[in-house]
Amino acid sequence: MPRFLQYTEFGGPEVLELIHVDKPTAGPGEIVVRVRAVGLNPVDFKIFRGPAAATYGATPPTGVANDYSGVVEQIGEGVTRFAVGDAVLGGARNYAMADFLVTTEEASIVHKPTDLSFEQAAALPVVGRTAWATVESLSLTDADTVFVSAAAGGVGGLAVQLAKRKGATVVGTASESNHEYLRSLGVIPVAYGDGLVERLRAAAPQGYTAALDNHGTDSIDVALELGIPIERINTIAVHGPGDRGAAHVGGAQATNDDLLAVAELVASGDLDLPISGIYPLERAAEAYDELERGHVRGKLIVVTD
């Protein structure tokens, strides 16, 4: 029988339980997808631990994860843009971690580029949309020098590359183990810790014009200390007083066409999207343990086969 990862009470990865369910069928306007891979995001454990549950409409018992890739198994009456056998990627908040899921063609679902693996495709929906939208929010040009925090993470790693494609000079903070990787992307890496502002100034003596915060209030404060105008600081990590008045453009502002554009850039090799680890569905809780420990370069993936 098909499997579905759920939890019946809030808590850590230990509350996640793999159960067997009936195979879904497609009603009018619906699409059943046979899931091949699922991408993990930090917001997933913030939901099943409880703090973000209300924001994302999660009430136990419920499922886990958003990002998936797979193959269309069945379509309902009225579906016109997808056919049985189509390879797809998309988002299904709180129920992607399963063998099968039900979605609609109006939802976050696009055709998977042929040269994109299912693992890469599953890594993209949240981070691809978010990186695209955040970079577009700053209208970067070759006159810009942009500070990017958490530059080697899932969103940051794509954002620095998209910013480089705009012609901007990019300086990114990351743990030292990721510095060589950032250099390979054309990014100037800077280590976290005491003296960060001085190191950032030394990395770009010409000064900074914009910032993408993927980390938190400390990074926004650093950006302001560097003289970056608040209207050219975008954060996806802070909401409320800690945002200092920064903008909040993120994945919700990106379209399916934007997601497809990022997917095609990854498929062509023009964007690098590292996969840090691949786990079977039976070990999804272990994958979330690793994600919560932090300092993951790129993405962690769970596969159903």
Beta strands, then each sheet from edge to edge (+ up, - down):
strand 1: 3-7
strand 2: 17-20
strand 3: 30-39
strand 4: 62-63
strand 5: 67-75
strand 6: 87-91
strand 7: 100-104
strand 8: 109-111
strand 9: 145-148
strand 10: 169-173
strand 11: 188-190
strand 12: 210-213
strand 13: 233-235
strand 14: 275-280
strand 15: 299-303
sheet 1: 2+ 1- 4+
sheet 2: 7+ 3- 5+ 6- 8+
sheet 3: 7+ 3- 15+ 14+
sheet 4: 11+ 10+ 9+ 12+ 13+
end
